[in-house]
Amino acid sequence: MTEPMTGALTPVGATSWQSQPHAIVERDGVRYTLLGTAHVSRVSVEAVEDAIGSGAFDAVAVELDAQRLQAISDPDALAKLNLVDVIRKGRVALFAANLALAAYQRRLAEQLGIEPGAELKRAVALAHERALPVALIDRDVGLTFKRASKKLGFFGRMKLVGSLLGGLMASDELGEEEIEKLKQGDMLESSFGEFAKSSPELYEAIIAERDRYMAAKLRAQAGTARDVLAVVGAGHLAGLARHLADDAQAPAATTAELEHAPKGTSVRWVMTAITLAILAMIGWGYYQGGAELGRQLVQEWIVITAGFAALGALAALSHPLGILAAAIAAPLKPIRPPGISPGLFSGLIEAYLRKPAYNDFMSLRDDAGTVRGWYRNRVSRTLLSFLLANIGSSIGVWVAGLRIAGKVLS
């Protein structure tokens, strides 16, 4: 085989692991062999074993981040989770998304008889056995969800949540066509179902951006290695090879750019503006209609916002004190600090008074696959307490605003 020029992309031979989709890129004195795998294939596991066992590589890179590696390597990882910290630090939505992905992967494992990502786990284990350095080159899945969410807008986010929940609650087996597509694609993309195919913004965040990110991480972490094996999903092979060969931007600048996740200020500002408008209408009601109308408007605000927050917490079967806390916190929206929500109080009370046991964490992935499981498991029910109380509170603000506007303008 003719050696490729620096930065060139060259598909190669057809024996053993080389019969699998792969390419070679040489750049800056480092030879990168990109092995494209299917995350649900025993053949891919065998290809990884053959490649690392050949002794041809002095470093191994895998399409994982630290969180996903821990999840597939440590069966007790969930049991070590501090659920209270997850709620306090505002990571509930990301944790719920990770839970949905984990449930989808469990469904695949049960149907196909192989754990999704088994080839990545095997690559890390074999590299450690041979004392080879291991590089985790994928972006943190939480950052990917955040950046995808920012690109989609409000209605796109709703579709995103719907796609996750659809995959989470589905009980029917995947068809052969879907499995074949999964073997050629990416686990995150497959988790979002049909939405991923029709959303360029989602594709950009979960596929194209990660191709750039992993190429930059490979260049940055090459170190003293001269022959690096990178084990990645087949859906990333072409894009990763192209960026690895052609990108001119410094790796650190690329990773910093793709790790940036702007805070979700748009929805917060919209809700703040709505709240201020409602307060202004209440003030106008006092001015125009006197104390009686003013009191009626204040009562409308308190009863409606408290009622909908309480209904949200009740829908989650929260502890009675959690329902009460959500109802008390909701009307205080105009004076609550940012990030302090009715769901925060409801979720924290649920976590404290119905503290999840070890078995709740260990059965979480299985329980998350059904509606009944979400309510039975104390971890997922705590998440529901947080999410549904906040959803109820937001609905209450809109309903109260419309009721108040109707009375002021009538």
C-alpha positions in Angstrom: 0.0 0.0 0.0 1.3 3.5 -0.9 1.7 5.6 2.2 -0.7 8.6 2.1 0.6 12.1 2.1 0.4 14.1 5.3 -3.3 15.0 5.8 -4.5 12.6 3.2 -7.4 10.2 3.7 -6.9 6.6 2.5 -9.2 3.7 2.9 -7.3 0.4 3.2 -7.2 -3.4 2.8 -9.6 -6.2 3.4 -8.4 -8.6 6.0 -9.2 -9.2 9.7 -10.1 -5.8 11.3 -9.2 -4.1 8.1 -12.3 -5.6 6.5 -14.3 -3.2 8.6 -15.0 0.4 7.6 -11.9 2.4 8.3 -9.5 5.0 7.0 -6.0 6.3 7.7 -5.0 9.9 8.1 -1.4 11.0 8.6 -0.8 14.5 10.0 2.0 16.2 11.9 4.0 13.0 12.1 1.2 10.9 13.6 -0.6 8.1 11.8 -4.3 7.9 12.8 -6.2 4.7 12.0 -9.9 5.4 12.3 -11.9 2.2 12.9 -15.6 2.6 12.1 -17.8 0.4 14.3 -21.4 -0.4 14.9 -22.4 0.2 18.5 -24.6 -2.9 18.5 -22.4 -5.5 16.7 -20.3 -8.4 18.0 -18.3 -8.1 14.8 -17.2 -4.7 15.9 -16.1 -6.0 19.2 -14.0 -8.7 17.5 -12.5 -6.1 15.1 -11.4 -4.0 18.1 -9.8 -7.0 19.7 -8.0 -7.9 16.5 -6.8 -4.4 15.9 -5.4 -3.8 19.5 -4.1 -7.3 19.6 -2.0 -6.8 16.5 0.4 -4.6 18.5 0.5 -2.0 15.6 -0.7 0.9 17.8 0.9 2.8 20.6 -2.3 4.7 21.8 -6.0 4.1 21.7 -8.8 6.7 21.4 -12.5 6.0 21.8 -15.8 7.8 21.1 -16.6 8.3 24.7 -16.6 11.1 27.4 -15.8 10.5 31.0 -19.4 10.2 32.0 -20.4 7.7 29.4 -17.3 5.6 30.1 -18.2 5.5 33.8 -21.8 4.5 32.9 -20.7 1.5 30.8 -17.8 0.5 33.0 -19.2 0.8 36.5 -22.5 -0.9 37.2 -22.8 1.0 40.5 -22.2 4.4 38.9 -25.9 5.4 39.3 -25.9 4.3 42.9 -23.2 6.8 43.7 -25.2 9.7 42.3 -26.1 12.5 44.7 -29.6 13.3 43.5 -29.9 16.4 45.8 -26.8 17.9 44.0 -28.4 17.2 40.6 -31.5 19.2 41.7 -29.6 22.0 43.4 -27.3 22.5 40.4 -30.1 22.6 37.8 -29.1 19.4 36.0 -32.4 17.7 36.2 -33.3 18.1 32.5 -29.9 16.8 31.4 -30.1 13.9 33.9 -33.6 13.0 32.5 -32.2 13.1 28.9 -29.4 10.8 29.9 -31.9 8.5 31.6 -33.9 8.4 28.4 -30.8 7.5 26.4 -29.8 4.8 28.9 -33.3 3.3 28.7 -33.1 3.3 24.9 -29.8 1.5 25.0 -31.1 -1.1 27.5 -34.0 -1.8 25.1 -31.5 -2.4 22.3 -29.4 -4.7 24.5 -32.4 -6.8 25.4 -33.4 -7.2 21.8 -30.0 -7.7 20.2 -28.2 -9.5 23.0 -25.3 -7.1 23.1 -24.7 -4.0 25.2 -24.6 -0.9 23.1 -21.1 0.5 23.1 -19.5 -2.9 24.0 -16.7 -2.3 21.4 -15.8 1.0 23.1 -15.7 -0.6 26.5 -13.6 -3.5 25.2 -11.2 -1.1 23.5 -10.6 0.7 26.8 -10.1 -2.5 28.7 -7.6 -4.0 26.2 -5.7 -0.7 26.1 -5.3 -0.8 29.8 -4.2 -4.4 29.7 -1.4 -3.5 27.3 -0.5 -0.3 29.2 -1.5 1.8 26.2 -2.6 5.4 26.8 -6.3 5.9 26.3 -7.9 9.2 25.0 -11.6 10.0 25.5 -12.3 12.2 22.5 -16.1 12.6 22.5 -17.8 15.7 23.9 -19.7 15.5 27.2 -23.2 14.3 26.3 -24.7 17.1 28.5 -23.0 19.7 26.4 -24.3 18.1 23.3 -27.8 18.2 24.6 -27.4 21.8 25.7 -26.1 23.0 22.3 -28.7 21.0 20.5 -31.4 22.6 22.6 -30.1 26.2 21.9 -30.2 25.6 18.2 -33.7 24.3 18.1 -35.9 27.1 19.6 -38.9 26.5 21.8 -41.0 24.3 19.5 -37.9 22.4 18.4 -37.1 21.7 22.0 -40.7 20.3 22.5 -40.1 18.0 19.6 -36.8 17.0 21.0 -38.4 16.1 24.3 -41.2 14.2 22.5 -38.7 12.2 20.5 -36.8 11.2 23.7 -40.0 10.3 25.5 -41.2 8.4 22.4 -38.1 6.3 22.4 -38.2 5.9 26.2 -41.7 4.6 26.4 -41.7 2.5 23.2 -42.1 -1.2 23.9 -42.2 -2.7 20.4 -39.1 -4.2 19.0 -37.0 -2.3 16.4 -37.4 -3.5 12.9 -34.5 -4.9 10.8 -34.4 -1.7 8.7 -34.0 0.4 11.9 -31.3 -1.8 13.2 -29.3 -1.6 10.0 -29.5 2.2 10.1 -28.3 2.1 13.7 -25.3 0.0 12.7 -24.4 2.7 10.1 -25.2 5.7 12.3 -24.7 7.2 15.7 -26.3 6.2 19.1 -27.4 9.8 19.9 -28.9 10.3 16.5 -30.8 7.0 16.7 -32.2 7.9 20.1 -34.1 10.9 18.6 -35.8 8.8 16.0 -37.5 10.5 13.0 -36.8 14.0 14.4 -33.1 13.6 13.9 -33.6 13.0 10.2 -35.7 16.1 9.7 -33.8 18.6 11.8 -30.6 20.1 10.4 -30.0 21.9 13.7 -30.0 18.6 15.6 -27.8 16.9 13.1 -25.3 19.7 13.4 -25.1 19.4 17.2 -25.0 15.7 17.5 -23.0 14.6 14.5 -21.2 17.4 12.6 -20.0 19.3 15.7 -18.8 16.1 17.3 -16.8 15.2 14.2 -15.0 18.5 14.5 -14.6 18.1 18.2 -13.2 14.5 18.1 -10.8 15.5 15.3 -9.5 18.4 17.5 -9.2 16.1 20.6 -7.2 13.6 18.6 -4.8 16.2 17.4 -4.5 17.7 20.9 -4.0 14.3 22.7 -1.6 12.6 20.3 1.4 13.3 22.7 4.3 11.0 22.0 2.2 8.5 20.1 3.0 7.9 16.4 0.3 5.2 15.6 -3.1 5.9 17.1 -6.2 3.7 16.8 -9.4 5.7 17.1 -12.5 3.6 17.6 -15.6 5.6 16.5 -19.1 4.9 15.2 -19.3 4.3 11.5 -21.5 7.3 11.1 -18.6 9.6 12.2 -15.9 8.0 10.0 -16.0 10.2 6.9 -16.6 13.5 8.8 -14.0 12.8 11.4 -11.4 11.8 8.8 -12.1 15.0 6.8 -11.7 17.3 9.7 -8.7 15.5 11.0 -7.0 15.9 7.6 -8.1 19.5 6.8 -8.9 21.6 9.8 -6.4 24.4 10.3 -7.7 25.9 13.5 -5.7 25.2 16.7 -7.3 22.2 18.6 -7.7 24.1 21.8 -9.6 26.8 20.0 -11.9 24.3 18.3 -12.7 22.4 21.6 -13.3 25.7 23.5 -15.7 26.9 20.7 -17.6 23.6 20.7 -17.8 23.3 24.5 -19.4 26.7 24.9 -23.0 26.4 25.9 -24.8 29.8 26.3 -27.1 30.0 29.3 -30.8 29.7 28.5 -31.6 33.3 28.9 -34.3 33.7 26.2 -37.0 31.7 27.9 -36.1 33.4 31.3 -36.4 36.8 29.8 -39.7 36.0 28.1 -41.2 34.7 31.4 -39.7 37.7 33.3 -41.4 40.1 30.8 -44.7 38.3 31.1 -44.5 38.5 34.9 -43.7 42.2 34.8 -46.6 42.8 32.4 -48.9 41.0 34.8 -47.7 43.0 37.7 -48.2 46.2 35.7 -51.8 45.1 34.9 -52.4 44.5 38.6 -51.1 47.9 39.4 -53.2 49.4 36.7 -56.2 47.6 38.1 -55.6 49.2 41.5 -55.3 52.6 39.9 -58.4 52.3 37.7 -60.7 50.0 39.6 -59.7 50.7 43.2 -58.7 48.4 46.0 -61.5 45.9 45.4 -60.4 45.2 41.8 -56.8 45.2 42.9 -57.4 42.6 45.5 -59.4 40.4 43.1 -56.4 40.5 40.6 -53.9 39.6 43.3 -56.2 36.7 44.4 -56.4 35.5 40.8 -52.6 35.5 40.6 -52.1 33.6 43.8 -54.9 31.0 43.4 -54.1 30.2 39.7 -50.3 30.1 39.9 -50.4 28.1 43.2 -53.1 25.8 41.9 -51.3 24.9 38.7 -48.0 24.3 40.5 -49.7 22.1 43.0 -51.5 20.2 40.3 -48.1 19.6 38.6 -46.6 18.3 41.8 -49.7 16.2 42.4 -49.5 14.7 38.9 -46.0 13.5 39.9 -47.5 12.0 43.1 -45.1 14.2 45.1 -45.0 14.1 48.9 -47.8 16.3 50.4 -45.2 18.7 51.7 -43.7 18.9 48.3 -47.1 19.8 46.8 -47.6 22.5 49.5 -44.1 23.9 48.9 -44.7 24.2 45.1 -48.0 26.0 45.8 -46.4 28.4 48.1 -43.4 29.1 45.9 -45.3 29.7 42.6 -47.0 33.0 43.4 -43.7 34.4 44.7 -42.3 34.3 41.1 -41.8 38.1 40.9 -39.5 38.1 43.9 -37.8 34.7 43.6 -34.1 34.7 42.7 -33.3 33.2 39.3 -33.1 29.4 39.4 -35.3 29.1 42.5 -38.4 27.4 41.2 -41.4 25.6 42.6 -40.0 22.4 41.2 -36.8 22.9 43.1 -38.6 22.8 46.4 -40.9 20.0 45.4 -37.9 17.9 44.1 -35.7 18.5 47.1 -38.5 17.6 49.6 -39.2 14.5 47.6 -35.5 13.5 47.7 -35.2 14.2 51.4 -38.4 12.6 52.7 -38.5 9.7 50.2 -34.8 9.2 49.9 -34.0 6.8 47.0 -32.6 3.5 48.0 -29.7 1.6 46.4 -32.2 -0.6 44.5 -33.9 2.5 43.0 -30.7 3.5 41.4 -29.8 0.1 40.2 -33.3 -0.5 38.6 -33.5 3.0 37.2 -32.7 2.2 33.6 -35.3 -0.6 33.6 -38.0 1.4 35.4 -37.5 4.4 33.1 -38.8 2.3 30.2 -42.5 2.4 31.4 -44.8 5.1 32.8 -45.5 2.9 35.9 -41.8 2.5 36.4 -41.2 6.2 36.5 -43.7 6.5 39.3 -42.6 3.4 41.2 -38.9 4.3 41.2 -38.0 7.0 43.8 -35.3 8.5 41.7 -37.4 9.1 38.6 -40.4 10.2 40.7 -38.2 12.9 42.2 -37.3 14.0 38.7 -41.1 14.1 37.9 -41.7 16.2 41.0 -39.2 18.8 39.8 -40.3 18.8 36.1 -44.1 18.7 36.5 -44.2 21.2 39.3 -42.3 23.7 37.1 -44.4 22.9 34.1 -47.6 23.5 36.1 -46.2 26.8 37.5 -45.4 28.0 34.0 -48.9 27.1 32.8 -50.3 28.9 35.8 -48.4 32.1 34.9 -49.9 32.1 31.4 -53.4 31.3 32.6 -53.3 33.9 35.4 -51.9 36.5 32.9 -54.8 35.9 30.5 -57.4 36.1 33.3 -56.0 39.3 34.7 -55.7 40.9 31.3 -59.3 40.0 30.6 -60.5 41.7 33.8 -58.4 44.8 33.3 -59.3 45.3 29.7 -63.0 44.5 30.1 
